[in-house]
Amino acid sequence: MSNRPLNVGLVGGGKGAFIAHPHQRAIHFDGTRRVVAGALFPDPKIALEEAASWPYPIRGYGSYDDMIAANASLPEDQKLDYILIVTPNFVHYDPAMKAMKAGIAVFCEKPLCLNLKEASDLVKTSHKLNVPFGVAHTYLGHWTSRLARYIVRAGLLGEVRWVDSYYLQGWLATKLEATGQQQATWRVDPKRAGGSGCGGDIGTHALMQLRYVTGLEITELSAQLETFVEGRQLDDHFTVYCRLNNGARAMVRASQICIGSKNDLGINVFGTKGSLEWKQEEPERLVIRLPNQPDRVYWRGAVTPGDGFIPKDVPSDLMAEPTIPAGHPEAFHDAFARLHRCFEIDVRRWKAGEKFACDGSKYANVEDGWTGLAFIETAVKSSASNGKWTKLPKL
Ligand SMILES: NC(=O)c1ccc[n+]([C@@H]2O[C@H](COP(=O)([O-])OP(=O)(O)OC[C@H]3O[C@@H](n4cnc5c(N)ncnc54)[C@H](O)[C@@H]3O)[C@@H](O)[C@H]2O)c1
């Protein structure tokens, strides 16, 4: 394919949508990807109106079915290279499946879909059709998450013993859904959100951060899903104690009722030789603590291989990932851009008929999405049995 920018089609994004907007900015970050089309709203008339008033010209469609069907007859330079699914969880599976079958790559919001059955179908289809599939676990896109992954997986903290991975928010501490607030209403509805509210929405991010940084998998868990706000159907507080496949233990916890907490996602990893602390609200820094030594604070853009902790042979692809100089802060949009940038590499390879990675090292893939659903379903089951230790299924 020529070096034209990749063409992206949005599914969702109209009328007060949230996450479509950080994504569309991130898509345009490098000039090598652009949003060209959108099916932005469930009602076809409003979808077309929303597309007509989009901040730059895009082809509007009344539905994602129309957008996917129209793609086949477009000239090559206008065809969609991937779709971005930014709809509520119950509108992930269908557009993802249809896009793959139409030969369009998929970048989908988390959680991957509503349940494990849908997730298994998506994994099978993406393998069978060999289509790139990314899942938008934002926080792996921070350069410091990449550095944390390298440090833990290279064994620089020794053997991992204990991990605390968390995501605390306070925005659902009251019954916000009763006011009709758009993002709250579908998140507390099991038909539109899935089997867990808080766990599915943000517990999956904490899980992904744990798996991405440590490379470890949960084998068994004991969960307590709680609902503090009266009358709410799904959990707003989610606490999971985990056994990991190297014998370590972990806590994956999430809450939406912690008044004052905004997007307090973070991870602490404790190994036999030292520990690591990372917080997404201060994403430019990674703290390393070693016994009887002052804390080491690594800033993105200011890491020197061979400094006595980070070895000289730190992988060159990690050090070469595009960043701006230290102290000019990167944040949420940069993390999204890094995910889209890495997904673009795989989409271009796929389009050229070459082997592409899609291996979870640069962005979460469909198997990671499946693991998120396996985690949620197992946690719901364990909690229903008062926290009984329950094994996770294997893909
Ligand atoms: N990665 C992250 O950090 C992050 C953050 C927030 C939300 N999310 C995920 O993103 C998704 C969307 O969340 P949100 O908060 O942006 O929701 P939202 O309610 O703000 O936006 C959803 C959009 O989807 C549209 N939509 C619904 N059904 C549709 C259909 N059939 N066809 C076309 N458009 C349709 C709505 O009109 C709206 O534009 C969810 O899966 C959520 O879990 C991820």
The ligand as an ORCA input file, in Angstrom:
! r2SCAN-3c Opt
* xyz 0 1
  N      -9.634      3.119     27.625
  C     -10.150      3.989     28.473
  O      -9.411      4.618     29.220
  C     -11.636      4.205     28.502
  C     -12.190      5.344     29.133
  C     -13.573      5.530     29.053
  C     -14.376      4.618     28.403
  N     -13.824      3.502     27.854
  C     -14.672      2.522     27.147
  O     -15.100      3.140     25.943
  C     -16.431      2.745     25.617
  C     -17.312      3.985     25.521
  O     -17.340      4.651     26.761
  P     -17.715      6.214     26.854
  O     -17.542      6.592     28.263
  O     -17.009      6.983     25.820
  O     -19.277      6.137     26.509
  P     -20.199      7.312     25.991
  O     -21.562      6.992     26.431
  O     -19.591      8.619     26.363
  O     -20.100      7.215     24.404
  C     -20.623      6.108     23.691
  C     -20.879      6.515     22.253
  O     -21.366      5.382     21.526
  C     -22.498      5.798     20.743
  N     -23.307      4.613     20.411
  C     -24.038      3.811     21.215
  N     -24.611      2.824     20.490
  C     -24.233      3.010     19.203
  C     -24.492      2.336     17.984
  N     -25.282      1.259     17.940
  N     -23.936      2.816     16.852
  C     -23.144      3.917     16.869
  N     -22.860      4.604     17.993
  C     -23.409      4.158     19.143
  C     -23.182      6.832     21.621
  O     -24.059      7.607     20.855
  C     -21.947      7.614     22.095
  O     -21.520      8.479     21.069
  C     -16.847      1.771     26.725
  O     -16.623      0.454     26.296
  C     -15.915      2.117     27.881
  O     -15.668      1.018     28.743
  C     -12.481      3.308     27.900
*
